[in-house]
Amino acid sequence: MHDETGKLSAALLTEPEAGRIIDRLKQLQAAVDPGSKPAAGAIRMDGPYAAKLRALWIAGFNLGVVHDRTDRALCAFIERQTGISHPRFLREPADAAKAVEGIKAWLAREAGVRWGRETSDPVELKRAIVFAQHERLRALGADIGPARIWHCGAAQLDQVANARGRQLRAALARQAKEAVR
């Protein structure tokens, strides 16, 4: 309110100022959109390592390794790796490394992700995931063309990984269905 009108109390606002404040609050409410429901299995993920863990978990889903992409499943994995029940309680780098490196080792083993030396660069990590998706799709006989992603930034790589993830999960489902026959 002070930023908008220079006044510290609503009692001091004129009618037009009060209207501006109400309009601004409506804009802020629309930006937050409290009417939308969280996805099934979504829980509040916070803490210094939550974003990286969630990104790796979704990468695992897009690689066809993680079958339950929910936050609850991620929390269960974290607890198995560290004995700590939720990412918000991961404060020590050594504890977080158990979970982060556990997911990375799983993705390398099961999906063939080749993590580069520069593991702190998010773009390089995303490229490694997309390349592994590409190789898995090729191994499943998918006609996907070359992986031309060197020019892609982080947001574009996320889009590519999500699209390839849908393709890969569908190809893996077809393969599983054919194996049952």
N, C-alpha and C positions, 0 to 999 in steps of 0.2 A: 504494500500500500504506500509506504514511504517513497519507494522508487517511482511510483506512478504519479503521486500527488504532492509529495513532500510533507505529508501530514502523518502523525504517529497514531492518531485515534480516529475511529470511524465517526465518532460524535462530531468531529470538526469538518467532515466532508460536506461539500455542497451537493445538491442533487445531481448535477452533471458529473461531478467527480465520483460519486457513489455509483452512478451508472457505468462509468468507465471501469471501476474496480470490479463490478459484477460481470461485465463483459470479459474482462481479463481472466477472472476466475473460471468462467465458462470455457474459455480457450484452453486454459490449463487442464481443466477436467477432461475436455475432449482429447487432448494430447495423451493423457494417461489412459483413457478409455476403460474405466473400471467395470463397464458392463460386459466386457469380454471374459469368458471363462478360461481358466488355464487348461492346457491340454491334459488329457488323462495321464496320470502318473507324474505330472509336473509338481515339483515342490520348490520352495524357495532355495535357490542355490546361491550362497554368498561365501565370502572368504577369499583370501588372496590367490588361491589356486583353483577356485571353482570354474572359472571361465576356461582355463586350459584343459581341465579334466573333462568338462562338458564337450569341448571341441574335439578332443581325442575320442570320446565316447561316440559322438555323432559320426566321426570319421570311421570308427569301427562298424557302425550301422551301415554306412555307405559302402563299406568294403564287404558287407555280407557276413561279418564275423560276429558282431553284436546282434542278437535277435530281438532284444527288448531295449529300445532306445530311451526308455523313460528315465527320469531322474532317480526314481526309486531303485531301479536296477543299477544305476551308476553308484548310488550310495551303498547298496549291498556289496558291490565290487570293492569300493573303497574300504569298507569295513573288513572284508576278507583280507585285503592286502595290508592294512595298517592297524586294524583293531579299533579304528576311530570311526564313529558312526555317521559322520556328516562332514562335508568339505568345510563348513564354517569352523570346525574345530581343528582343521589342519593348519597349524601355525608354524610348525618347525619344517624347514626345508627338507630334512631327512625323511620325515613322515610323508610329505607330499611327493618326494621323489619315488618312494615305494609304489605309490598309486600311479603316478605319471609313467614311470619306467615300466611298471607292470603292464599297463595298457599298450605302450609302445612295443614291448617285447612280444605281447600277444599278437598284435597286428603284423609285426615282422614275421613271426612264426607261421601264422595261419593265412595271411594274405600276401606275404612276400614284400611288405613295405621295406624299402631300403632307405633308412634314415641317413641323411648326409652328416657331414662333420659339424656343420653349422646348425645345431638343433635349436638355437634361440631365435632364428629367423622364421617367423610364421609363414611367410610366402614359400620358403624352401620346404617346410613341413607339409604344406598344402600340396605342393608339386609332387612330393614323394607319395602322397596318398592318391592323387589323380593318376600318376604313373602306375601304381600298383593296381588301381581299378582297371586301367587300360590293359595291363597284362592279364589280369584275371578274365576280363571280357574276351580277349583274344583266345585265351586257353579254352574258353567255353564255346568258341566258334562264332562269336558275335562279329559282324562286319561293322567296325566302328571307325576305320580310317586311322590316320596318324594322330598322335597326341601332340597337337600344336598349342602348347600352353606357355611357352617361354615369355611371351609378351603380356600374359595375364597378371593382374594384380590380385590381392587377397580376396576382394569381393567377387571378382570374376571366377577365381578358382573355387570359391564356395559354391557358386552356381553350377560350375562344371561338375564338381564332386557330387552335388545333390542329384543332378540329372544322370550322371553315370551310376550313382548309387541305385536309382530306380531301375536302370537297365540291368545292373548286376544282380540285384535281388530278384528281378523277373527271370533272368537267365538261370540263376541258381534254383529257383522254384521249378522251372521247366526241367532242369536236370534231375532234381529230386523226384519229380512226378514220373519221368521216364525210367528212373531207376526202380520204381515200384512196379512197373509193368512187367 
